[in-house]
Amino acid sequence: MIFVVALLLFADPATEDLLRIGLAAMASGRVSEARADLEKVRDAEPSNPQVWLALTEVYSMQKEEEPRKAAALRAVALAHARSGWESSAAVRDYLGKVYLANAEFDRAVAEYRDAVRLEPYEESFRFDLAQALLGHEEFGQATDALEDARRIFSRSAQLELALGVAYYGQRRFPEAVNSFLRTIQLAPEVSQPYVFLGKMLDQAGDRLPEIERRFSEFGRANPDNYLAYLLRAKAMSIAGQSSGEIEELLRKSIALNGESWEAHYELGVLLEGERKFDQAATELERSEKLGAEVAATHYHLARVYDRLNRTEDAARERAWHEQLTAREKITAGMEPVR
């Protein structure tokens, strides 16, 4: 999603509140509500480029191609009507957002690069460029842009996190671990670096004890957060620690959030390893319902069903596993660090 909330450059005070309400609704996924509010702003203030950018994204989210294109054209025209727009980094960044919302990736990146060139000491322009590149899995270009940005913004948790994602997308795991751990040093309250580290524990090498320590600190600071218990359990499992303590942590995680497919999955795998196949099947089946597109869940369910002599169920799960394995890829959805 394009974060237009941070770019209320053109808002009129008379409509700014309604515009903010519409943007907030869009950010929280209430798209129809957002559209109604934003179209009211459009009707009241048809020369406001910001509302046309927001509507471009709303129409894109609703997969309405013709309204999206029309809104984007209007947004671009209004931006180009501003005196000196070519040399305004803010307008070029705005145009990048419009083109990205209108599925014109190359034009978007060109505008973002111009924004950075015109105003290299504005962190948000650097991040917008990186976010666009990461969103299209251009991990190499994103790495180049972010390493350059880090030379200026050496203590930016937001850019460090994005750089970790870029490394992760290239499977440069040691560098990714370094960036995520540095993000935690800069902003220990932000959850994303912990989540990414949890995805790559088997690649952590000699950094695993430090990662486990960071997970423990995150848990102490967030005792009601299911994620803290899940991540610590995963780290302990990789380190080969006591299965009893790991199970306790996973059950605490599930008690706090029973809708976490991953906690049920990890518990199912643990119970499978202990040959508690009936219990393992229950947990893995719950995980499948909550996260049906995860190949590993189907793989372990097939193994458990084999042990339970559920031959047809095992065959079905193996088929699902093969299909999903062929489709899965690294995702790099990023949000600004708040």
N, C-alpha and C positions, 0 to 999 in steps of 0.2 A: 504494500500500500504506500502511496505517496503522501508524505506528511505535510499537507498544505497548512496545517494549523500554525506552523512556525513562520509562515510567510504572508501574514495579513498586511501586505504592503499597500494595498489599494482600497481598503475598506473605508466606507463612509460611516461616521458615528451613528447615523440613523438606522443603518442596517447591520452594523457590526455584531450586535448581540445575536440576532437571528442567524447570521453567518456562522458565528461560533457554535451555536446550538446545532446547526446542520453539520458542521465539520465534526463535532463531538459524536453525533449520531452515526456518521459515516465511519469514524474510527472504531466505534464499538460494534459495527456490523449491522446497525439498524438502517439498512440502505433505503428502503421505501420511505421511512420517516425523514431521512436526510434529504432525499430527492424533493419531497414536498417543501421542506424548509428552504432549500437552496433555490428552488424554482420561484418561490416567493421573493427572495432576494433579487434574483435575476429580473423579475417583472418590475420590482421597485427601483432597481439600479442597473439597467441593462449595459451600462458602460464600465462596470466593475470587472476587471480581468480576473480577479481572484475567484469570483463565483463561477466564471466559465471554466476555470481550471478544475474546480471542485466538481462541477457537473460533468466534465469530461471523464473524470474518474468514476463518478456514480454510474453514468451510462455504460462505462466499460465493465463495471462490476455486475450490472444487470444484462450485459451482453446485447446491448442495443447499439448496433454499429452505426447506423445513420445519424441518430442524435449525438453519439460520441464524436463523430467526425465533424458535425456542424458546430458543436461546442468548442472543439479544439481549434477549428478555423477562426471562430470568433475570438477566442482567447489570444491566438497568435496575432490577429489583426489589431486588437486593442494594445497589445504589448508593443507592436511595431509602430503604433501611432504615438508612442511616447517619445518626446524629443530626446535625442542622444541615447536611444536604447542600445545601440551597438556597443557602446563603451560602458554600459551599466552592468556590473557583475550580478546584481540582484535580478535584473530583468532576464539576463541570459540563463541564470539558474532557474528562474520561473519558466522560461521557455523549455528548458530541459524537462521540467516536470510535466508540462503540457504534452510534449512529444512522447514522453514515456507513457503517460496515460493513454495516448492515442496509438500505442503500439508502433511507434517510430523510433526504435531503439538507437540506431546509428545517429540520427539527428539529435536525439536526447543527449547522447554521450558527447557529441561535438559541442553542444551548448554548455553542458556541465564543464567541459574542459576549458571553454572560453571564460566561464565564470571564475574558475580557479586561476587562469592566467591573468585576468583583470584584477583579481583581489586575492592573492595567494595567502593572505594572513586571516582569512575568514574560514574557520573550521567547518561550519555547516556546509559550505560549498564543496569542500574536500569530501565530506561524508556523503553528500548526495551523489557525487560521482562514483564513489566506492559502492554505495548501496545499489546503484543501477547496474554496475558491472557484476556484482555478486549475484544479484537477482537473475541475471542471464548467464550465470556460471562462467563468466569470463575471468577466471581466477588469476591467471597470469597478469592480465592488465590491472586487475584490482590490486594485486600485490605490489606492482610497480607504483601505482598511484598512492597506495597507503604507506609504503616505505618512504616515499618522497614526503608525504604529509607528516610522518612521524619525526622527520628531521626538524620540523618547525614546532609541532605540537607534541612534544616528547612526553607529556604527562596527560594526554587525552585518553581516558578509559574507552571512550566511544570508538576512536580510531584504532586503538590497540586491539579491542575486541573484533572489529571488522578485519584487521590484519590476521588475527588468529583464524577467522573463518576462511580467509583467502588461502592461508597455508593448509588448512584442513581440506579444503576443496582440491588442492593439488597433492594431497596425501604426504605433505611435508610435516609429518607428525611431531618430530622434536621441536621444530620452530613453532608449530601451533601450540604445543604444550607451554612453551616459554611465553607466548603472547597471552594465552588465557590466564596463566599464573600471574603475569604482570598486570593484567586487567583486574584481577582480584586484589592485588596490592593497591591499585589505584582506586578501586570502587568495590570494596568487599560486599556491599549490600546488593549488588546487581546479580541476578540469577543466571544470565546467559552463559558466562564463562564456566560455571560449575556444570551446567547442562552439557556443554560441548566436551568438557573433560570427561564427563561420565560416558560419553560415546566412544572414547578412545583410550580407555584404561589399559587395554591389552597392548597398547603402543607406548605406554608411559615410561617403561624401562626403569631407570634408577630414580626417576622423579615421582614414582608411585607413593613412597612414604610422605613426601611433601604434599601431594594431592590429597591423600587421606587426611592429613592434618588440616588442610584447608577445608575439607568437607566437614570435619569435626567442628571447626570454628564456626562454619556456616550454620551447623546444627545448633550449637550453643546460642548463637545470636537469633535463631529462628526456630524455637522449640515446637511451634505449631505448624511448621511447614513440612508437608509430607515428603517433599523433594530431598530435604536434608537427610532423612533416614534412608531413603532409597539410594542416594548416591554413596553414602557411607557403606551401606550393605554391598553395593557393587564393588567398591574399592577393596573391601575386606575379602570378598569372594575371589577377586583376582590375586590377592596376596596370599590366598590359601589359609585364611584364618577360620576360627571355629564356626561351624555351620549353625550351631545352636544360637549364637549371638546374631548371626546374619539373619536367621529366620525371625528372631525377635524384632530386629530392626525393620524387616519387610512387613511384618504384621502391624507394627506401629504406623508405617507409611500407609498401608491400606486402611487402617482405622481412621486416619486423618483424611484420606481421599480414596474412597473405594472405586473411583472412576479412572484410576491410573492403570492403563493397560500394562505399562512396563513393570510396575510393582507386582502385579499378578503374574506376569511372565517370569520375572526373576524368581519368585517364590515357587512357581511351577517347575522351573528348571532345577532349583535346589531340591525339591521333593522328588523329582525324577532321579536325581543322583543318589538319593537315599532309598530308592526303590519303593517309594510310597506312591505307586502308580495311580491309584484311584484319586488320591488327593491332588496329585500333579495334574491329572486330567481336568479336575474341577477348576484349578487355577488357570491352566492354559486355555480352557474353553472360555473362561471369563475374559481373559486377555484377548482372545480372538474376537469376541463380541465388541470389545472396546477399541480394538485396533486391528481390524480384519486385514489391513493391507500390509502387515508386517510378515515377511517371509519366514523369519526365524521361529515365530510362534507356530506356524504350520509344520515346520520341520520337527520341532519337539513334540507336537501333538501326534504326528505320524509315528514317532518312536514310542511314545507312551501307549498309543492304541495297539501297536504291534505287541507290546508286553501284555496288554489286556485281551489279546486275541480278537480285537475288533478290526478284522482284516479290511472290510470295505471302507470303514472310516479312515484307516491308515492310508489306503490307496488314494482316497479323496484328498487328504491333507498333503500327501506327497505331490499330487498334481498341482494343488494350489501353490505349494512351495516353489515348484519349478517355474510356474508362470510369474510369480512375484519376483523371484530372483532375477529373471530376465528384464523386469521393468524397473527395479529399484535403482536409484541413483542418489548421489549426495545432494542434499538440499542445503541452501544457504540463505534462508530467509533471515533478514536482519531488521532490527528496529533500533531507533536511536536509544542510547543509554540515557535514562531519565534521572 
